[in-house]
Amino acid sequence: MQRILAVDDDKDILEVLQFILEDSGYEVETLVDGKFLFERIKENHPDLILLDIMLGDLDGRDLCRSVKARKETHDIPVILLSASHAITDSFKQNGNPDDFISKPFDIDVLLHSVERQLAAA
């Protein structure tokens, strides 16, 4: 079973993501604090990361850059989620995300993006 790590400081969003993804056959771990991202990656070895851009005092784009910069994690697909940032801003950075989904997200768009990124990994 493929493992997905969903990171968002909004517990309601995490519950929705977990429900949708588990219902589609994925194993889902959730994390409300990006500070523990690399610890959780080391513990659970996710096949894909869903990462919110606005994580309280952290920026998901910075975390994405860190994931992509590390040898042990750079191959993990990262999909950024945001209600307040434009997709073009996220793809201009070094350590680009593999995809971007706007909130509120369409379930079919979410599942299609997850499937596409996992198939490409």
C-alpha positions in Angstrom: 0.0 0.0 0.0 1.4 3.4 -0.9 2.0 5.8 1.9 1.1 9.5 1.9 2.2 12.1 4.4 -0.3 15.1 4.6 1.0 18.2 6.3 -1.4 21.0 7.2 -2.0 23.1 10.3 -5.7 22.9 9.7 -6.9 19.7 11.4 -10.2 19.8 9.5 -8.4 19.8 6.1 -6.2 16.9 7.4 -9.3 14.9 8.3 -10.8 15.4 4.9 -7.6 14.5 3.1 -7.1 11.4 5.2 -10.7 10.3 4.6 -10.5 10.8 0.8 -7.1 9.2 0.4 -7.8 6.2 2.7 -11.1 5.6 0.9 -9.1 5.4 -2.3 -6.7 2.8 -0.9 -3.8 4.8 0.4 -2.2 4.6 3.8 -2.2 8.2 5.2 -0.2 9.8 8.0 -1.0 13.3 9.0 1.1 16.1 10.6 -0.1 19.4 11.9 3.4 20.9 12.5 5.9 21.2 9.7 8.8 21.3 12.3 8.6 17.6 12.6 8.4 16.9 8.8 11.8 15.2 8.5 11.3 13.1 11.7 8.0 11.8 10.3 9.6 11.1 6.9 12.3 9.1 8.5 9.8 7.1 10.6 7.2 6.4 7.9 9.0 6.6 4.5 6.1 8.2 2.6 5.8 7.7 -1.1 4.3 11.2 -1.5 4.0 14.3 0.6 1.0 16.7 0.5 2.3 20.0 1.9 0.3 23.1 2.7 2.1 26.4 2.0 0.9 28.2 5.1 2.0 26.3 8.1 1.7 28.8 10.9 5.2 30.2 11.3 6.6 27.9 8.6 6.4 28.2 4.8 5.7 25.0 3.0 7.7 26.2 0.0 10.8 26.3 2.2 10.1 22.8 3.5 9.6 21.6 -0.1 13.0 23.1 -1.0 14.5 21.2 1.9 12.9 18.0 0.9 14.2 18.3 -2.6 17.7 19.4 -1.5 18.3 16.3 0.7 19.8 13.2 -0.9 17.6 10.9 1.1 14.3 12.7 0.3 14.7 14.4 -3.1 12.9 11.6 -5.0 9.7 11.9 -2.9 7.0 13.7 -4.9 5.7 16.8 -3.2 2.4 18.4 -3.9 1.9 21.8 -2.5 -1.6 22.9 -1.4 -2.7 26.5 -0.9 -5.7 28.7 -0.8 -3.7 32.0 -0.9 -0.8 31.5 -3.3 -0.6 31.4 -7.0 0.8 28.3 -8.7 3.4 30.3 -10.7 5.1 31.5 -7.4 5.6 28.0 -6.3 7.1 26.7 -9.5 9.6 29.5 -9.8 11.5 28.4 -6.7 14.5 26.2 -6.6 13.4 22.8 -5.3 10.1 22.9 -7.2 7.1 21.0 -6.0 6.0 18.2 -8.3 2.5 19.6 -8.5 0.2 22.2 -7.0 -3.4 22.1 -5.9 -5.5 25.1 -5.0 -7.8 25.0 -2.0 -10.6 24.4 -1.9 -9.6 21.4 -3.9 -11.8 19.2 -6.1 -11.6 15.6 -5.0 -11.1 14.3 -8.5 -8.2 16.8 -9.1 -6.6 15.7 -5.9 -6.8 12.0 -6.6 -5.6 12.5 -10.2 -2.6 14.5 -9.1 -1.7 11.9 -6.4 -2.1 9.0 -8.8 0.0 10.8 -11.5 2.8 11.7 -9.1 2.9 8.2 -7.6 3.0 6.6 -11.0 5.9 8.8 -12.0 7.9 8.2 -8.9 
